[in-house]
């Protein structure tokens, strides 16, 4: 036989309220989690299939998370579907606010774009490349050293040509010669 203990409040020996219940949920007043525990998870998805020809840095989509402790970290899992013209170079990366946090690149090479990321120059017109919808993935542990809301952005930049977002260069139709996908930005607050 199972036992049930029903309480409205949990109090420690020092009369500190640890948790309360309204009958429809609970609230932890104070909790300390061991390092490495996941505190919260948030996710943004982008399934819009389109193209972009801007020569500027584009903050494509974002997700915010509110940190509960300045020693906590953010585990970022980003999977993006980006493709670029084969005659030019496109890049993608992750920013926290306006600061590029991944990849760690040297921007002193005189490139036409001021922020570089990981190359996405994989689209071509031979061997069927234009029919593919490539997925690029990165897992990165960030240490924002703050509390409050922090916004992470997936950005892309290019030196010319067209970036294909969530679609193949051949288009987005349901036929054999086109494909599309969804890009994801998943953030986990990790106890520090």
MOPE-V881153 format. One record per backbone hydrogen bond with DSSP energy under -0.5 kcal/mol. CO is the residue of the C=O (numbers start at 1). NH is the residue of the N-H. Records with the same first field share a line. If there is no record, write none. Layout:
# MOPE-V881153
CO = NH, NH
This chain:
# MOPE-V881153
4 = 6
5 = 7
8 = 21
10 = 18, 19
12 = 15
16 = 12, 18
18 = 29, 30
19 = 10
20 = 27
25 = 22, 23
27 = 20, 29
31 = 33
34 = 37
37 = 39, 191
40 = 189
42 = 187
44 = 185
46 = 183
48 = 50
50 = 165
52 = 163
57 = 59
58 = 60, 156
61 = 154
63 = 152
65 = 67, 150
67 = 148
69 = 72
72 = 145
73 = 75, 190
74 = 76, 142
75 = 188
76 = 78, 140
77 = 186
78 = 138
79 = 184
80 = 82, 136
81 = 166
83 = 164
84 = 123
85 = 88
89 = 159
90 = 120
91 = 157
92 = 118
93 = 155
94 = 101, 102
95 = 97, 153
96 = 99
98 = 100
99 = 96
102 = 94
103 = 105
105 = 107
118 = 92
120 = 84, 122
126 = 129
128 = 131
129 = 132
130 = 170
136 = 80
138 = 78
140 = 76, 142
142 = 74, 144
148 = 67
150 = 65
151 = 97
152 = 63
153 = 95, 155
154 = 60, 61
155 = 93
156 = 58
157 = 91
162 = 85
163 = 52, 165
164 = 83, 166
165 = 50
166 = 181
168 = 171
171 = 168, 179
175 = 178
179 = 168
183 = 46
184 = 79
185 = 44
186 = 77
187 = 42
188 = 75, 190
189 = 39, 40
190 = 73
191 = 36
